[in-house]
Amino acid sequence: MEEAQRGALRRGRARLVAALRVAPLWGPLRERGLFTRPMVEDVQSAGSRGEQARQLLIDLETRGKRAFPVFLSILRDTGQGDLADMLAAECGCPSAPPQLVDLRPVELELRGEEHPKNVNLPERLSVPVQAESERPQVPPVPVRGLAVDKWNQDLVYELRADPCGRCLILNNINFTTGLGLSTRHGSDVDCEKLEKRFRALSFDVLTQRDLEARDMVSELQKLARQDHSALDCCIVVILSHGCQTSHVQFPGGVYGTDGKPIPIEKIVNYFNGSNCPSLRGKPKLFFIQACGGEQRDRGFVVDSNSPGDEAPIGSVESDATPFQAPSGNMDEPDAVASLPTPSDILVSYSTFPGFVSWREVSSGSWYVETLDSVLEQYAPSEDLLNMLLRVANAVSAKGKYKQIPGCFNFLRKKFFFKCQ
């Protein structure tokens, strides 16, 4: 959606919330392809008519170039033309709906086939044909599959805002003594790489260092409560020690510097459609550099056409801590069990759940080092999932002990970073 159209929706929001009749809109919104059934149901669950109208306007900004003119057309079709005219005036576009193209019949003669005399067939057929000068100009379709996907609005998230979103990096290095959590040497290297990379990809980056669990939660909730209406995406990066936790959808947990664990599932839940409505329908990406457990994977023997990539002895550390049953109120089974089905969420883990994640003192973690390299090389041409496959393949080839990153993907579309 163009910025002028977004501005028109925001300037007219007060009048729309007060006067918009939402009930007649649900059917046309689905029929015209602006909203899916789950999206409509999500908006309907917002509460009163006014709250539904407010949420509808927020979500409408995420629905692409066609959203604004189609919405005006739906308003007119449902007897709310005054609101459509108001939005058109705010946007500075014509208030009247576009006129249909004049179609002129052209007579086509049926030839080349004899018909039985007792069958009455018209000898000429009138077919509406659009004049050449009036035909819409269609851009040429790119030949390569990746290019086709990248410009298909139905299959690709749109990133048009500048910056396209906010990125929060939580970097825990020093932990309270006596907890068995070592200093995470090399994590600053990871942090600097990701700060630079995501800024280059048009994100507004904020970094917080050495936070206790409650302060990590506070930063995450603060980000979730911000208004993301004018943005297209949100990224959370966590660099810390990790552990296993009980879960329903997203495994694992990360430690604050005070040794208290925060389940990944709880972190993701702060940004779902209920808790962060201005990110509904927009991609929310989580990158977790932390151990998923304490198992060390020695791998298995395979034929290889490339030399081994062993890290120098003594320079490799892990972010592992043993699994412990949660104590106190840190784990909330009732809240977790009632999580809504996630959408537009991807959680990328540095390691398979249950295993350690390796980090080198001088060059940082295997996962972040590889992720940064892959983003630098392939972000202009490949979608995120394809790049994460490259990361997994490269990391799995490293070292004496093995590691393979993975992800839990609930994105509805392909995600391409906005490259300058």
N, C-alpha and C positions, 0 to 999 in steps of 0.2 A: 504494500500500500504506500502511495506517495505521501510525503511529509505534509503537503497541503491538505490532503484528505484526513490524515490523522489529526491535524490541527482542527479541522472542521468538526470532527466527532467530539473532540475534547471541549471546544468552545460551546458546542450545542448540547453537551452532556446534561446540564441541569434541566433544560427544557425537555429533553428526551426522557430522562428519568421520571419527570413529573407527568408526562403526557403519553408516552409510548405504550400502545396496547400490544403486549408481547404474545398473547395467546394465538392470534391469527398468523404469527410469523413462523412458528415452528415447522409447519409443513413445507412452505415455500423455501425456507432456509435449507432444508434437507434436499428438496427436489431440485433446487438450483445448484447444489453441490458446494454451498458455502460451509455447511456444518454436517457432521455425521450424527447418527443417532446418539452415540455416547456423549458427544459434545453438547447436543441439545439437552440431554438429561442432566448433564453436569451443570449447565446454566440454570435449568429449572429447579435444581436443588439449592440454589443460592438463597432462597427465602421468599420474601414478598414480591409483588409485581415490580416495584421500584428497584429492589435489589437484583431481580432477574434482568431488568433493563440495563442496569449499571454493568453487570457482568457481561451481558451480551455485547455492549459497546466496547468493553475492554478486549474481549476475545475477538471481536470483529477486526481489530487492528492487525491480528496475526494471520489473516486469511488470504493475503496476496493481493495482486493488482486488481482483480475483478471484484473484490469484495465491496468496495464503495459504490460503484455504479449499479451493481446487482442489488445491493441493499436498498438504494433509492428506488429502484424499480419495484421491489417487493413492497416497500412502503406505499407506493402509489396503487399497487394492485390490491392492497388490503385497506384502502380508504384512508390512508394517512399521508396524503399528498402534501399537506401543509408542512409536515415535518421534513419530507423529502425536499421541498422547495427551500426550507430554512437551511438544510445542510448544503444544498447546491449553492446557495448564496454565500454561505460561510466559506465554501471551497473556491468560489469564483468560477464555477463551471455552469453551463446552461441549465436552467431549471426545467425545461421541457424534456421529455424523454426523446431519445433519438428516433428519427423517422425511418420507417422501413424502406429498403431500397426498392426502387421502381423496377418491377419485373415485367418484361414484355414477352408475349408468346411468340414462338418461332415454329413454323409448320415444318414437320419432318415427314417426308414421303416414305411409305413402306414399299420396298422394292425387293426384287430378287426371289420372290416366292409366290407360287400360284396357290390360290385358296379355292376350296370347293364352292360351286355356285350357290349352294343352299346355305352357306354360312355368311352372315352379314358382319363384315369387319370394316372399320373405318379405314379409308385409304390414306388419310392424313391424320397426324397426331399432334396436338398442340402441347408443347412443353415449355414452361417458364424458363427462360435462359437469361442469366444476368449479363448485362453489357460488360465488355472487357474492361472499360475504364472504371466501372463501378465495383469490380471485384476487389476484395481486400487483399492487400499485399502480405503474403505469408513468407516469413524469413526462411531461407534454406535450412533444411534439417542437417545437422552435423553428421558426419559419417561414423565417427568412432563412438562406441557404446558409452564410454565414460562421459563424453561431451553431451550426448543425448540425455543421460540421466541428470547431469548437472543443471540443465536448463529446463527440465520438466517440473513445473511448479507443483504438480500433484504428487510428486515423489521426492521432492527436495525441500528442506527447510530454507526459508528466505532469510538471509542476513543482509539487511539494508541499512540498519542504524549505524551511526558512527559516534562513539564506539559501539560495537555490536552487542556488548554485554559486559557484565562485571565478573571478575575472577578473584576469588579469595584463596590465598595460600596460607595454610597453617603449618608452620615449620617448628617441630619440637626436637631440640637437640640435647639439652641438659635436663636430667631428671633428678628428683629428690633422692639423695643417697639412702642406701639401705633397702631399696625396693627391688634390687636385682636388675634394674634397667640401666644399661650402660649409656655413656655419651655417644650420640650418633654422629661420629666423625664423618665428614663428607657430605652431610645433608645440606650445608650451606652452598655447596657446589650445585646440588640439585635445584635448590631454591633459585639461585641466580640464573640458571639456565631457563627455568620455566617462567620466571618473571620476564626475561628478555623475549622468550618465544611468544608468549601470549600477548604481550604488548605489540609485537610485530604483527600478530593476527587480529589486531584492532580490539583488544580487550582492555578495560580499565582495571588494573591489577592492584590489589591491596594485600600486603603480607603482614602476618602476625607471628611473632617468634616466642617459643617457650611458654605456652599457656597451660594452666591447670585445666582439668576437665570442665569445670563450671564456666571458665572463661572461654574455652573453645565453643561450648554450647551457646554462650552469650553472643559470640561473634557470628556464629551460624544463624541464630535466630534474628540477629540484627540485619543480616543480609537478606534473609527471607522476608522480613517485614518491609523492606524498601519497595518503592514503586518501580517496577520493571516495565511499565506499560510502553515506554518509548524505546525499549531495548528488545533484542531478538533472542537472547541466549543468556545462560549463566553457567559459570564453571567454579567448582570447588576442588582444591588440591590439598591433600593431607599427607604430610611427611612426618612419620612418627613410628614408635614401636607399636606392634599390633598383637592381636590374640584372637582366639576363637570365642564366639559367643552364641547363645541360642538365638535363632532367627526364624522367620517365616519366608522372606523373599531374598534378602541380601545378607550373605554371611559375613562374619568377621567383625572385629572391633578395633578401635585405636585408643591409645593411652594418652591422657594428659600428663603433664610433667609431675603431677602428684601421684601417678600410678593408678588412677581410676579410669576404667574402660568406658568408652562410649560406643555402643553398637552402630555399625555402618547403617543398618536399617533405620535407626532413630535419626541419624543425620539426614538421610535421604528424605525421610518423612517430613522434615521441616519445610521441604520445597515442593510438596505435592500440591494438587489443585485446591485442596481445602485450606492449607496453611499459607500458600503463596499464590493467591488468585491472579496476580499480574503476570505470572509465568505460565499460566495455563496454555496449553497448545504450543509452548516453546521448548526447545531442547535444553535439558539440564544435565550437565556432564560432570562426573565425579572421577577424579584420578587419585587412587590410594596407593602410596608407597609405604607399605607396612607389611609385616608378616601376617600370614593367615593361620599360623600355628607353629609347631616346633619340629615337624618332621623334616629330615634332610634327604633329598632325593639324589641318589647316586646315578640315576638313569639306567639305561641298558645298552648293550653293544649293538651298533648298527654300522652298515657300510657307509662311509662318508667320502665325498669328493672334495672336502675342504679340510685344511689343517685344524687341529684342536685349538681352542681359544681359552687356555687356562689362565686364571688370574694369578698374579705373583703370590707365593706362599706367605701367609702372615698379614696380607694387606686387606683381606676380605672379612667383613663383619656381617652379621645378620640382624634383622629387626625382630627376632622371635622371642616370645615368652610363652611359658606353658599355659594351657587352657585351664581356667579356673571357673567354677560355677559362680555366677554373679551374686553379689551380696547386697543387702540393703535395698534401696529403691532405684539402683542404676538401671536394672532391666525391668521393663514394664510389660509383662506378657499380655495383659488385656489390651493395652494401646497398640502393641505390635500386631496382635491377632486381628484387630479391626482395621488395619491399613486398607485404604481403597486400592483397587488395582492400579499400579503405576502406569503412567504413560509419559512419553517424551523424556524418558530418563535413561541414561547409560552410566553404569558404574564400571570403571576399568581398574582391575586389581593388578598389582605388581607380581602376584604369585597365585598359584592354585590354592584354594582354601585348604588349610591344614599344614601347609609347607612354609619353609622360611623364605625370606626375600633377601638377596645379597646386595651388599653395598661396599664399594671400595673407598678408602680414605681419601685418595688423591683425585679420583675422577667421579665420585658419587655412585649412586646406585645403578645397577645394570639396566633396570627398567627405565628410569628417567633419562639416563644417557642415551639409550636407544630411542625412546619416545621423542626426545628433542631432535635427534638426527633425522628420524623419519618425517617428522613434521616439517623440518627445514627443506627436505628434498621433495616430498610428495604432496604437501598440503595444497599447492596450486592446482593439482590435477586429480587427486583421488579423494574419495569420501573417507570419513573417520573409521568405519569398520574395516575397510580394506587396509588402511594404515595400521590399525591395531593388529591385524594378521601379520603384517610385516614385523611389527615389534615382537610379537610372540615367537615368530620363527627365528629372529636374530638372537633374542635373549636365550631361547632354549638351546642354542649351540654353544653357549659360554660355559667355561669353568669346569672344575672337577665335580663339584656338586651342581645339580641341575636345577633350573627354575623356568617356569613357563607362565607368563602373564595370561590373564583371561578377563572376560567381561560379562556382565549381565545387561542385556540390551532390551530396552522397552521403547526404543525410538520408533515412531511411525513412518519416518521418512529417512532418506539419506541426508547425511550432514556433511557439507563442504565448508571448510573454514573460509573466511573472507580474507583474501590475500591482497596486499597492496601492490 
